[in-house]
Amino acid sequence: MDKSKAWEERNKRTMRTLTDPNFVVLDAYKVHGIPALVLVGRDGKVKQYWEGTVSKSVLQAAVNQALKK
């Protein structure tokens, strides 16, 4: 099991997760740490960026805000 899958299981994460072994997405979204979560809007622009653990309530609020626009 790779490190990202192990982290997901330890932290009970069930959302879709991207593995980026060639760092293409990491470079495109300027990810600085792992784990990182990037909320991308329908327009393809970054709406929010977090490093580390993000609570469900914070994530839900950010998604709701992004969907209003």
PDB file of N, CA, C, O and CB in Angstrom:
ATOM      1  N   MET A   1       0.851  -1.183   0.000  1.00  0.00           N
ATOM      2  CA  MET A   1       0.000   0.000   0.000  1.00  0.00           C
ATOM      3  C   MET A   1       0.892   1.240   0.000  1.00  0.00           C
ATOM      4  O   MET A   1       1.845   1.330   0.774  1.00  0.00           O
ATOM      5  CB  MET A   1      -0.965   0.001   1.229  1.00  0.00           C
ATOM      6  N   ASP A   2       0.572   2.193  -0.876  1.00  0.00           N
ATOM      7  CA  ASP A   2       1.412   3.384  -0.919  1.00  0.00           C
ATOM      8  C   ASP A   2       1.094   4.306   0.259  1.00  0.00           C
ATOM      9  O   ASP A   2       0.096   4.115   0.954  1.00  0.00           O
ATOM     10  CB  ASP A   2       1.219   4.130  -2.253  1.00  0.00           C
ATOM     11  N   LYS A   3       1.939   5.294   0.475  1.00  0.00           N
ATOM     12  CA  LYS A   3       1.815   6.177   1.636  1.00  0.00           C
ATOM     13  C   LYS A   3       0.507   6.956   1.648  1.00  0.00           C
ATOM     14  O   LYS A   3      -0.096   7.140   2.705  1.00  0.00           O
ATOM     15  CB  LYS A   3       2.972   7.139   1.672  1.00  0.00           C
ATOM     16  N   SER A   4       0.066   7.416   0.481  1.00  0.00           N
ATOM     17  CA  SER A   4      -1.167   8.210   0.454  1.00  0.00           C
ATOM     18  C   SER A   4      -2.381   7.367   0.834  1.00  0.00           C
ATOM     19  O   SER A   4      -3.263   7.837   1.551  1.00  0.00           O
ATOM     20  CB  SER A   4      -1.374   8.826  -0.935  1.00  0.00           C
ATOM     21  N   LYS A   5      -2.429   6.138   0.362  1.00  0.00           N
ATOM     22  CA  LYS A   5      -3.545   5.253   0.715  1.00  0.00           C
ATOM     23  C   LYS A   5      -3.530   4.941   2.209  1.00  0.00           C
ATOM     24  O   LYS A   5      -4.579   4.905   2.851  1.00  0.00           O
ATOM     25  CB  LYS A   5      -3.482   3.943  -0.102  1.00  0.00           C
ATOM     26  N   ALA A   6      -2.347   4.720   2.754  1.00  0.00           N
ATOM     27  CA  ALA A   6      -2.221   4.451   4.186  1.00  0.00           C
ATOM     28  C   ALA A   6      -2.695   5.654   4.997  1.00  0.00           C
ATOM     29  O   ALA A   6      -3.384   5.494   6.005  1.00  0.00           O
ATOM     30  CB  ALA A   6      -0.761   4.104   4.547  1.00  0.00           C
ATOM     31  N   TRP A   7      -2.324   6.864   4.557  1.00  0.00           N
ATOM     32  CA  TRP A   7      -2.758   8.082   5.255  1.00  0.00           C
ATOM     33  C   TRP A   7      -4.272   8.211   5.207  1.00  0.00           C
ATOM     34  O   TRP A   7      -4.903   8.543   6.210  1.00  0.00           O
ATOM     35  CB  TRP A   7      -2.099   9.332   4.635  1.00  0.00           C
ATOM     36  N   GLU A   8      -4.861   7.947   4.036  1.00  0.00           N
ATOM     37  CA  GLU A   8      -6.314   8.024   3.894  1.00  0.00           C
ATOM     38  C   GLU A   8      -7.014   7.084   4.863  1.00  0.00           C
ATOM     39  O   GLU A   8      -7.991   7.464   5.508  1.00  0.00           O
ATOM     40  CB  GLU A   8      -6.726   7.698   2.460  1.00  0.00           C
ATOM     41  N   GLU A   9      -6.525   5.879   4.964  1.00  0.00           N
ATOM     42  CA  GLU A   9      -7.134   4.901   5.863  1.00  0.00           C
ATOM     43  C   GLU A   9      -6.971   5.305   7.320  1.00  0.00           C
ATOM     44  O   GLU A   9      -7.922   5.213   8.095  1.00  0.00           O
ATOM     45  CB  GLU A   9      -6.527   3.523   5.636  1.00  0.00           C
ATOM     46  N   ARG A  10      -5.780   5.750   7.703  1.00  0.00           N
ATOM     47  CA  ARG A  10      -5.527   6.180   9.081  1.00  0.00           C
ATOM     48  C   ARG A  10      -6.414   7.356   9.477  1.00  0.00           C
ATOM     49  O   ARG A  10      -6.861   7.450  10.620  1.00  0.00           O
ATOM     50  CB  ARG A  10      -4.059   6.560   9.255  1.00  0.00           C
ATOM     51  N   ASN A  11      -6.660   8.236   8.539  1.00  0.00           N
ATOM     52  CA  ASN A  11      -7.426   9.453   8.817  1.00  0.00           C
ATOM     53  C   ASN A  11      -8.882   9.359   8.362  1.00  0.00           C
ATOM     54  O   ASN A  11      -9.604  10.356   8.340  1.00  0.00           O
ATOM     55  CB  ASN A  11      -6.766  10.633   8.146  1.00  0.00           C
ATOM     56  N   LYS A  12      -9.296   8.152   8.004  1.00  0.00           N
ATOM     57  CA  LYS A  12     -10.681   7.868   7.613  1.00  0.00           C
ATOM     58  C   LYS A  12     -11.184   8.802   6.517  1.00  0.00           C
ATOM     59  O   LYS A  12     -12.300   9.315   6.595  1.00  0.00           O
ATOM     60  CB  LYS A  12     -11.590   7.971   8.820  1.00  0.00           C
ATOM     61  N   ARG A  13     -10.371   9.015   5.515  1.00  0.00           N
ATOM     62  CA  ARG A  13     -10.753   9.858   4.376  1.00  0.00           C
ATOM     63  C   ARG A  13     -11.367   8.976   3.305  1.00  0.00           C
ATOM     64  O   ARG A  13     -10.837   7.912   2.984  1.00  0.00           O
ATOM     65  CB  ARG A  13      -9.526  10.646   3.809  1.00  0.00           C
ATOM     66  N   THR A  14     -12.474   9.418   2.761  1.00  0.00           N
ATOM     67  CA  THR A  14     -13.157   8.627   1.742  1.00  0.00           C
ATOM     68  C   THR A  14     -13.343   9.388   0.428  1.00  0.00           C
ATOM     69  O   THR A  14     -13.896   8.842  -0.527  1.00  0.00           O
ATOM     70  CB  THR A  14     -14.501   8.178   2.261  1.00  0.00           C
ATOM     71  N   MET A  15     -12.889  10.639   0.371  1.00  0.00           N
ATOM     72  CA  MET A  15     -13.049  11.410  -0.863  1.00  0.00           C
ATOM     73  C   MET A  15     -12.071  10.932  -1.929  1.00  0.00           C
ATOM     74  O   MET A  15     -11.085  10.259  -1.629  1.00  0.00           O
ATOM     75  CB  MET A  15     -12.846  12.909  -0.594  1.00  0.00           C
ATOM     76  N   ARG A  16     -12.354  11.282  -3.151  1.00  0.00           N
ATOM     77  CA  ARG A  16     -11.432  10.938  -4.235  1.00  0.00           C
ATOM     78  C   ARG A  16     -10.099  11.612  -3.976  1.00  0.00           C
ATOM     79  O   ARG A  16     -10.040  12.765  -3.550  1.00  0.00           O
ATOM     80  CB  ARG A  16     -12.002  11.360  -5.619  1.00  0.00           C
ATOM     81  N   THR A  17      -9.052  10.892  -4.235  1.00  0.00           N
ATOM     82  CA  THR A  17      -7.713  11.395  -3.990  1.00  0.00           C
ATOM     83  C   THR A  17      -6.865  11.179  -5.229  1.00  0.00           C
ATOM     84  O   THR A  17      -6.925  10.130  -5.870  1.00  0.00           O
ATOM     85  CB  THR A  17      -7.078  10.709  -2.764  1.00  0.00           C
ATOM     86  N   LEU A  18      -6.085  12.179  -5.549  1.00  0.00           N
ATOM     87  CA  LEU A  18      -5.207  12.119  -6.709  1.00  0.00           C
ATOM     88  C   LEU A  18      -3.798  11.740  -6.263  1.00  0.00           C
ATOM     89  O   LEU A  18      -3.256  12.330  -5.329  1.00  0.00           O
ATOM     90  CB  LEU A  18      -5.198  13.471  -7.463  1.00  0.00           C
ATOM     91  N   THR A  19      -3.220  10.773  -6.921  1.00  0.00           N
ATOM     92  CA  THR A  19      -1.815  10.454  -6.725  1.00  0.00           C
ATOM     93  C   THR A  19      -1.072  11.005  -7.930  1.00  0.00           C
ATOM     94  O   THR A  19      -1.473  10.791  -9.074  1.00  0.00           O
ATOM     95  CB  THR A  19      -1.580   8.902  -6.551  1.00  0.00           C
ATOM     96  N   ASP A  20       0.012  11.716  -7.660  1.00  0.00           N
ATOM     97  CA  ASP A  20       0.702  12.478  -8.707  1.00  0.00           C
ATOM     98  C   ASP A  20       2.200  12.147  -8.703  1.00  0.00           C
ATOM     99  O   ASP A  20       3.014  12.990  -8.325  1.00  0.00           O
ATOM    100  CB  ASP A  20       0.484  14.004  -8.506  1.00  0.00           C
ATOM    101  N   PRO A  21       2.572  10.931  -9.121  1.00  0.00           N
ATOM    102  CA  PRO A  21       3.979  10.515  -9.013  1.00  0.00           C
ATOM    103  C   PRO A  21       4.949  11.346  -9.847  1.00  0.00           C
ATOM    104  O   PRO A  21       6.140  11.387  -9.538  1.00  0.00           O
ATOM    105  CB  PRO A  21       4.104   9.086  -9.417  1.00  0.00           C
ATOM    106  N   ASN A  22       4.470  12.002 -10.887  1.00  0.00           N
ATOM    107  CA  ASN A  22       5.363  12.815 -11.729  1.00  0.00           C
ATOM    108  C   ASN A  22       5.293  14.307 -11.403  1.00  0.00           C
ATOM    109  O   ASN A  22       5.899  15.126 -12.095  1.00  0.00           O
ATOM    110  CB  ASN A  22       5.022  12.605 -13.193  1.00  0.00           C
ATOM    111  N   PHE A  23       4.547  14.660 -10.340  1.00  0.00           N
ATOM    112  CA  PHE A  23       4.462  16.035  -9.827  1.00  0.00           C
ATOM    113  C   PHE A  23       3.869  17.034 -10.818  1.00  0.00           C
ATOM    114  O   PHE A  23       4.131  18.232 -10.713  1.00  0.00           O
ATOM    115  CB  PHE A  23       5.826  16.501  -9.425  1.00  0.00           C
ATOM    116  N   VAL A  24       3.085  16.567 -11.765  1.00  0.00           N
ATOM    117  CA  VAL A  24       2.469  17.452 -12.750  1.00  0.00           C
ATOM    118  C   VAL A  24       1.431  18.350 -12.069  1.00  0.00           C
ATOM    119  O   VAL A  24       1.455  19.570 -12.231  1.00  0.00           O
ATOM    120  CB  VAL A  24       1.815  16.631 -13.891  1.00  0.00           C
ATOM    121  N   VAL A  25       0.530  17.740 -11.315  1.00  0.00           N
ATOM    122  CA  VAL A  25      -0.519  18.502 -10.636  1.00  0.00           C
ATOM    123  C   VAL A  25       0.079  19.320  -9.496  1.00  0.00           C
ATOM    124  O   VAL A  25      -0.334  20.455  -9.261  1.00  0.00           O
ATOM    125  CB  VAL A  25      -1.621  17.558 -10.101  1.00  0.00           C
ATOM    126  N   LEU A  26       1.035  18.756  -8.800  1.00  0.00           N
ATOM    127  CA  LEU A  26       1.725  19.474  -7.721  1.00  0.00           C
ATOM    128  C   LEU A  26       2.285  20.793  -8.236  1.00  0.00           C
ATOM    129  O   LEU A  26       2.133  21.827  -7.585  1.00  0.00           O
ATOM    130  CB  LEU A  26       2.860  18.610  -7.126  1.00  0.00           C
ATOM    131  N   ASP A  27       2.914  20.767  -9.373  1.00  0.00           N
ATOM    132  CA  ASP A  27       3.472  21.986  -9.969  1.00  0.00           C
ATOM    133  C   ASP A  27       2.367  22.923 -10.464  1.00  0.00           C
ATOM    134  O   ASP A  27       2.455  24.136 -10.275  1.00  0.00           O
ATOM    135  CB  ASP A  27       4.412  21.628 -11.129  1.00  0.00           C
ATOM    136  N   ALA A  28       1.340  22.375 -11.090  1.00  0.00           N
ATOM    137  CA  ALA A  28       0.272  23.194 -11.653  1.00  0.00           C
ATOM    138  C   ALA A  28      -0.482  23.971 -10.570  1.00  0.00           C
ATOM    139  O   ALA A  28      -0.854  25.126 -10.771  1.00  0.00           O
ATOM    140  CB  ALA A  28      -0.700  22.318 -12.434  1.00  0.00           C
ATOM    141  N   TYR A  29      -0.703  23.323  -9.414  1.00  0.00           N
ATOM    142  CA  TYR A  29      -1.450  23.965  -8.339  1.00  0.00           C
ATOM    143  C   TYR A  29      -0.562  24.472  -7.217  1.00  0.00           C
ATOM    144  O   TYR A  29      -1.056  24.915  -6.180  1.00  0.00           O
ATOM    145  CB  TYR A  29      -2.457  23.009  -7.783  1.00  0.00           C
ATOM    146  N   LYS A  30       0.741  24.409  -7.421  1.00  0.00           N
ATOM    147  CA  LYS A  30       1.716  24.937  -6.469  1.00  0.00           C
ATOM    148  C   LYS A  30       1.521  24.372  -5.054  1.00  0.00           C
ATOM    149  O   LYS A  30       1.488  25.103  -4.064  1.00  0.00           O
ATOM    150  CB  LYS A  30       1.625  26.455  -6.431  1.00  0.00           C
ATOM    151  N   VAL A  31       1.397  23.057  -5.005  1.00  0.00           N
ATOM    152  CA  VAL A  31       1.246  22.366  -3.727  1.00  0.00           C
ATOM    153  C   VAL A  31       2.588  22.381  -3.011  1.00  0.00           C
ATOM    154  O   VAL A  31       3.616  22.027  -3.587  1.00  0.00           O
ATOM    155  CB  VAL A  31       0.735  20.905  -3.928  1.00  0.00           C
ATOM    156  N   HIS A  32       2.566  22.798  -1.739  1.00  0.00           N
ATOM    157  CA  HIS A  32       3.807  22.931  -0.981  1.00  0.00           C
ATOM    158  C   HIS A  32       4.014  21.835   0.043  1.00  0.00           C
ATOM    159  O   HIS A  32       5.138  21.620   0.495  1.00  0.00           O
ATOM    160  CB  HIS A  32       3.836  24.248  -0.296  1.00  0.00           C
ATOM    161  N   GLY A  33       2.966  21.145   0.414  1.00  0.00           N
ATOM    162  CA  GLY A  33       3.084  20.116   1.439  1.00  0.00           C
ATOM    163  C   GLY A  33       2.121  18.983   1.184  1.00  0.00           C
ATOM    164  O   GLY A  33       1.202  19.091   0.372  1.00  0.00           O
ATOM    165  N   ILE A  34       2.346  17.896   1.892  1.00  0.00           N
ATOM    166  CA  ILE A  34       1.491  16.726   1.751  1.00  0.00           C
ATOM    167  C   ILE A  34       1.102  16.288   3.161  1.00  0.00           C
ATOM    168  O   ILE A  34       1.987  16.169   4.008  1.00  0.00           O
ATOM    169  CB  ILE A  34       2.213  15.565   0.956  1.00  0.00           C
ATOM    170  N   PRO A  35      -0.155  16.046   3.451  1.00  0.00           N
ATOM    171  CA  PRO A  35      -1.270  16.080   2.515  1.00  0.00           C
ATOM    172  C   PRO A  35      -1.692  17.518   2.209  1.00  0.00           C
ATOM    173  O   PRO A  35      -1.508  18.426   3.020  1.00  0.00           O
ATOM    174  CB  PRO A  35      -2.455  15.290   3.075  1.00  0.00           C
ATOM    175  N   ALA A  36      -2.243  17.690   1.057  1.00  0.00           N
ATOM    176  CA  ALA A  36      -2.774  18.989   0.642  1.00  0.00           C
ATOM    177  C   ALA A  36      -4.131  18.760   0.002  1.00  0.00           C
ATOM    178  O   ALA A  36      -4.395  17.708  -0.579  1.00  0.00           O
ATOM    179  CB  ALA A  36      -1.802  19.720  -0.344  1.00  0.00           C
ATOM    180  N   LEU A  37      -4.979  19.762   0.119  1.00  0.00           N
ATOM    181  CA  LEU A  37      -6.292  19.685  -0.492  1.00  0.00           C
ATOM    182  C   LEU A  37      -6.485  20.970  -1.283  1.00  0.00           C
ATOM    183  O   LEU A  37      -6.318  22.071  -0.758  1.00  0.00           O
ATOM    184  CB  LEU A  37      -7.427  19.483   0.581  1.00  0.00           C
ATOM    185  N   VAL A  38      -6.833  20.815  -2.535  1.00  0.00           N
ATOM    186  CA  VAL A  38      -7.046  21.961  -3.411  1.00  0.00           C
ATOM    187  C   VAL A  38      -8.489  21.899  -3.898  1.00  0.00           C
ATOM    188  O   VAL A  38      -8.901  20.927  -4.532  1.00  0.00           O
ATOM    189  CB  VAL A  38      -6.030  21.969  -4.616  1.00  0.00           C
ATOM    190  N   LEU A  39      -9.250  22.946  -3.595  1.00  0.00           N
ATOM    191  CA  LEU A  39     -10.624  23.036  -4.075  1.00  0.00           C
ATOM    192  C   LEU A  39     -10.598  23.844  -5.364  1.00  0.00           C
ATOM    193  O   LEU A  39     -10.266  25.030  -5.364  1.00  0.00           O
ATOM    194  CB  LEU A  39     -11.578  23.688  -3.002  1.00  0.00           C
ATOM    195  N   VAL A  40     -10.953  23.188  -6.456  1.00  0.00           N
ATOM    196  CA  VAL A  40     -10.929  23.814  -7.778  1.00  0.00           C
ATOM    197  C   VAL A  40     -12.365  24.070  -8.210  1.00  0.00           C
ATOM    198  O   VAL A  40     -13.200  23.166  -8.185  1.00  0.00           O
ATOM    199  CB  VAL A  40     -10.179  22.920  -8.823  1.00  0.00           C
ATOM    200  N   GLY A  41     -12.643  25.291  -8.601  1.00  0.00           N
ATOM    201  CA  GLY A  41     -13.987  25.664  -9.020  1.00  0.00           C
ATOM    202  C   GLY A  41     -14.313  25.166 -10.411  1.00  0.00           C
ATOM    203  O   GLY A  41     -13.459  24.644 -11.127  1.00  0.00           O
ATOM    204  N   ARG A  42     -15.549  25.338 -10.768  1.00  0.00           N
ATOM    205  CA  ARG A  42     -16.003  24.930 -12.106  1.00  0.00           C
ATOM    206  C   ARG A  42     -15.233  25.635 -13.208  1.00  0.00           C
ATOM    207  O   ARG A  42     -15.112  25.124 -14.321  1.00  0.00           O
ATOM    208  CB  ARG A  42     -17.488  25.209 -12.266  1.00  0.00           C
ATOM    209  N   ASP A  43     -14.711  26.819 -12.888  1.00  0.00           N
ATOM    210  CA  ASP A  43     -13.947  27.590 -13.866  1.00  0.00           C
ATOM    211  C   ASP A  43     -12.494  27.150 -13.964  1.00  0.00           C
ATOM    212  O   ASP A  43     -11.719  27.717 -14.735  1.00  0.00           O
ATOM    213  CB  ASP A  43     -14.004  29.050 -13.519  1.00  0.00           C
ATOM    214  N   GLY A  44     -12.119  26.124 -13.173  1.00  0.00           N
ATOM    215  CA  GLY A  44     -10.753  25.606 -13.203  1.00  0.00           C
ATOM    216  C   GLY A  44      -9.779  26.378 -12.328  1.00  0.00           C
ATOM    217  O   GLY A  44      -8.592  26.056 -12.284  1.00  0.00           O
ATOM    218  N   LYS A  45     -10.275  27.398 -11.630  1.00  0.00           N
ATOM    219  CA  LYS A  45      -9.414  28.198 -10.761  1.00  0.00           C
ATOM    220  C   LYS A  45      -9.438  27.675  -9.334  1.00  0.00           C
ATOM    221  O   LYS A  45     -10.452  27.151  -8.873  1.00  0.00           O
ATOM    222  CB  LYS A  45      -9.842  29.665 -10.789  1.00  0.00           C
ATOM    223  N   VAL A  46      -8.320  27.820  -8.640  1.00  0.00           N
ATOM    224  CA  VAL A  46      -8.218  27.387  -7.253  1.00  0.00           C
ATOM    225  C   VAL A  46      -9.069  28.308  -6.388  1.00  0.00           C
ATOM    226  O   VAL A  46      -8.896  29.527  -6.401  1.00  0.00           O
ATOM    227  CB  VAL A  46      -6.738  27.381  -6.774  1.00  0.00           C
ATOM    228  N   LYS A  47      -9.986  27.712  -5.637  1.00  0.00           N
ATOM    229  CA  LYS A  47     -10.853  28.471  -4.736  1.00  0.00           C
ATOM    230  C   LYS A  47     -10.315  28.457  -3.312  1.00  0.00           C
ATOM    231  O   LYS A  47     -10.447  29.443  -2.588  1.00  0.00           O
ATOM    232  CB  LYS A  47     -12.275  27.909  -4.763  1.00  0.00           C
ATOM    233  N   GLN A  48      -9.720  27.363  -2.915  1.00  0.00           N
ATOM    234  CA  GLN A  48      -9.144  27.218  -1.574  1.00  0.00           C
ATOM    235  C   GLN A  48      -7.993  26.240  -1.643  1.00  0.00           C
ATOM    236  O   GLN A  48      -7.942  25.369  -2.512  1.00  0.00           O
ATOM    237  CB  GLN A  48     -10.209  26.741  -0.543  1.00  0.00           C
ATOM    238  N   TYR A  49      -7.065  26.402  -0.706  1.00  0.00           N
ATOM    239  CA  TYR A  49      -5.915  25.506  -0.617  1.00  0.00           C
ATOM    240  C   TYR A  49      -5.619  25.277   0.855  1.00  0.00           C
ATOM    241  O   TYR A  49      -5.530  26.228   1.632  1.00  0.00           O
ATOM    242  CB  TYR A  49      -4.664  26.093  -1.364  1.00  0.00           C
ATOM    243  N   TRP A  50      -5.469  24.031   1.232  1.00  0.00           N
ATOM    244  CA  TRP A  50      -5.135  23.688   2.607  1.00  0.00           C
ATOM    245  C   TRP A  50      -3.976  22.703   2.613  1.00  0.00           C
ATOM    246  O   TRP A  50      -3.858  21.862   1.722  1.00  0.00           O
ATOM    247  CB  TRP A  50      -6.360  23.098   3.344  1.00  0.00           C
ATOM    248  N   GLU A  51      -3.138  22.814   3.606  1.00  0.00           N
ATOM    249  CA  GLU A  51      -2.123  21.794   3.879  1.00  0.00           C
ATOM    250  C   GLU A  51      -2.467  21.171   5.215  1.00  0.00           C
ATOM    251  O   GLU A  51      -2.884  21.858   6.147  1.00  0.00           O
ATOM    252  CB  GLU A  51      -0.665  22.397   3.885  1.00  0.00           C
ATOM    253  N   GLY A  52      -2.289  19.872   5.298  1.00  0.00           N
ATOM    254  CA  GLY A  52      -2.617  19.176   6.539  1.00  0.00           C
ATOM    255  C   GLY A  52      -4.079  18.769   6.568  1.00  0.00           C
ATOM    256  O   GLY A  52      -4.741  18.690   5.533  1.00  0.00           O
ATOM    257  N   THR A  53      -4.564  18.516   7.759  1.00  0.00           N
ATOM    258  CA  THR A  53      -5.927  18.032   7.947  1.00  0.00           C
ATOM    259  C   THR A  53      -6.921  19.184   7.874  1.00  0.00           C
ATOM    260  O   THR A  53      -6.673  20.272   8.394  1.00  0.00           O
ATOM    261  CB  THR A  53      -6.058  17.300   9.288  1.00  0.00           C
ATOM    262  N   VAL A  54      -8.033  18.928   7.229  1.00  0.00           N
ATOM    263  CA  VAL A  54      -9.114  19.907   7.099  1.00  0.00           C
ATOM    264  C   VAL A  54     -10.378  19.272   7.665  1.00  0.00           C
ATOM    265  O   VAL A  54     -10.721  18.142   7.317  1.00  0.00           O
ATOM    266  CB  VAL A  54      -9.318  20.355   5.598  1.00  0.00           C
ATOM    267  N   SER A  55     -11.067  19.998   8.532  1.00  0.00           N
ATOM    268  CA  SER A  55     -12.291  19.441   9.111  1.00  0.00           C
ATOM    269  C   SER A  55     -13.394  19.381   8.060  1.00  0.00           C
ATOM    270  O   SER A  55     -13.398  20.137   7.089  1.00  0.00           O
ATOM    271  CB  SER A  55     -12.751  20.278  10.323  1.00  0.00           C
ATOM    272  N   LYS A  56     -14.318  18.472   8.281  1.00  0.00           N
ATOM    273  CA  LYS A  56     -15.439  18.312   7.354  1.00  0.00           C
ATOM    274  C   LYS A  56     -16.252  19.596   7.273  1.00  0.00           C
ATOM    275  O   LYS A  56     -16.700  19.974   6.190  1.00  0.00           O
ATOM    276  CB  LYS A  56     -16.339  17.139   7.786  1.00  0.00           C
ATOM    277  N   SER A  57     -16.450  20.276   8.405  1.00  0.00           N
ATOM    278  CA  SER A  57     -17.261  21.497   8.398  1.00  0.00           C
ATOM    279  C   SER A  57     -16.593  22.621   7.601  1.00  0.00           C
ATOM    280  O   SER A  57     -17.272  23.364   6.893  1.00  0.00           O
ATOM    281  CB  SER A  57     -17.520  21.962   9.830  1.00  0.00           C
ATOM    282  N   VAL A  58     -15.282  22.746   7.713  1.00  0.00           N
ATOM    283  CA  VAL A  58     -14.548  23.766   6.953  1.00  0.00           C
ATOM    284  C   VAL A  58     -14.609  23.448   5.459  1.00  0.00           C
ATOM    285  O   VAL A  58     -14.840  24.334   4.636  1.00  0.00           O
ATOM    286  CB  VAL A  58     -13.071  23.851   7.428  1.00  0.00           C
ATOM    287  N   LEU A  59     -14.402  22.193   5.123  1.00  0.00           N
ATOM    288  CA  LEU A  59     -14.458  21.779   3.718  1.00  0.00           C
ATOM    289  C   LEU A  59     -15.856  21.974   3.150  1.00  0.00           C
ATOM    290  O   LEU A  59     -16.013  22.476   2.036  1.00  0.00           O
ATOM    291  CB  LEU A  59     -14.033  20.312   3.572  1.00  0.00           C
ATOM    292  N   GLN A  60     -16.874  21.578   3.915  1.00  0.00           N
ATOM    293  CA  GLN A  60     -18.246  21.715   3.437  1.00  0.00           C
ATOM    294  C   GLN A  60     -18.599  23.175   3.210  1.00  0.00           C
ATOM    295  O   GLN A  60     -19.245  23.506   2.216  1.00  0.00           O
ATOM    296  CB  GLN A  60     -19.222  21.087   4.427  1.00  0.00           C
ATOM    297  N   ALA A  61     -18.187  24.050   4.112  1.00  0.00           N
ATOM    298  CA  ALA A  61     -18.459  25.485   3.963  1.00  0.00           C
ATOM    299  C   ALA A  61     -17.774  26.043   2.704  1.00  0.00           C
ATOM    300  O   ALA A  61     -18.365  26.842   1.977  1.00  0.00           O
ATOM    301  CB  ALA A  61     -17.980  26.257   5.220  1.00  0.00           C
ATOM    302  N   ALA A  62     -16.555  25.627   2.457  1.00  0.00           N
ATOM    303  CA  ALA A  62     -15.825  26.094   1.269  1.00  0.00           C
ATOM    304  C   ALA A  62     -16.478  25.595  -0.014  1.00  0.00           C
ATOM    305  O   ALA A  62     -16.585  26.342  -0.986  1.00  0.00           O
ATOM    306  CB  ALA A  62     -14.363  25.632   1.322  1.00  0.00           C
ATOM    307  N   VAL A  63     -16.910  24.348  -0.022  1.00  0.00           N
ATOM    308  CA  VAL A  63     -17.588  23.794  -1.204  1.00  0.00           C
ATOM    309  C   VAL A  63     -18.915  24.524  -1.430  1.00  0.00           C
ATOM    310  O   VAL A  63     -19.241  24.886  -2.560  1.00  0.00           O
ATOM    311  CB  VAL A  63     -17.832  22.259  -1.036  1.00  0.00           C
ATOM    312  N   ASN A  64     -19.668  24.738  -0.368  1.00  0.00           N
ATOM    313  CA  ASN A  64     -20.940  25.454  -0.495  1.00  0.00           C
ATOM    314  C   ASN A  64     -20.723  26.854  -1.044  1.00  0.00           C
ATOM    315  O   ASN A  64     -21.478  27.309  -1.903  1.00  0.00           O
ATOM    316  CB  ASN A  64     -21.656  25.527   0.859  1.00  0.00           C
ATOM    317  N   GLN A  65     -19.701  27.539  -0.556  1.00  0.00           N
ATOM    318  CA  GLN A  65     -19.390  28.887  -1.030  1.00  0.00           C
ATOM    319  C   GLN A  65     -19.004  28.877  -2.515  1.00  0.00           C
ATOM    320  O   GLN A  65     -19.434  29.736  -3.285  1.00  0.00           O
ATOM    321  CB  GLN A  65     -18.253  29.496  -0.191  1.00  0.00           C
ATOM    322  N   ALA A  66     -18.189  27.894  -2.900  1.00  0.00           N
ATOM    323  CA  ALA A  66     -17.758  27.806  -4.297  1.00  0.00           C
ATOM    324  C   ALA A  66     -18.941  27.501  -5.221  1.00  0.00           C
ATOM    325  O   ALA A  66     -18.972  27.973  -6.357  1.00  0.00           O
ATOM    326  CB  ALA A  66     -16.671  26.725  -4.454  1.00  0.00           C
ATOM    327  N   LEU A  67     -19.898  26.730  -4.754  1.00  0.00           N
ATOM    328  CA  LEU A  67     -21.060  26.379  -5.568  1.00  0.00           C
ATOM    329  C   LEU A  67     -22.033  27.540  -5.735  1.00  0.00           C
ATOM    330  O   LEU A  67     -22.833  27.538  -6.670  1.00  0.00           O
ATOM    331  CB  LEU A  67     -21.779  25.203  -4.956  1.00  0.00           C
ATOM    332  N   LYS A  68     -21.980  28.527  -4.851  1.00  0.00           N
ATOM    333  CA  LYS A  68     -22.869  29.692  -4.948  1.00  0.00           C
ATOM    334  C   LYS A  68     -22.502  30.593  -6.106  1.00  0.00           C
ATOM    335  O   LYS A  68     -23.347  31.325  -6.622  1.00  0.00           O
ATOM    336  CB  LYS A  68     -22.836  30.488  -3.661  1.00  0.00           C
ATOM    337  N   LYS A  69     -21.239  30.543  -6.518  1.00  0.00           N
ATOM    338  CA  LYS A  69     -20.748  31.462  -7.543  1.00  0.00           C
ATOM    339  C   LYS A  69     -21.011  30.945  -8.928  1.00  0.00           C
ATOM    340  O   LYS A  69     -20.659  31.600  -9.909  1.00  0.00           O
ATOM    341  CB  LYS A  69     -19.275  31.710  -7.369  1.00  0.00           C
TER     342      LYS A  69
END
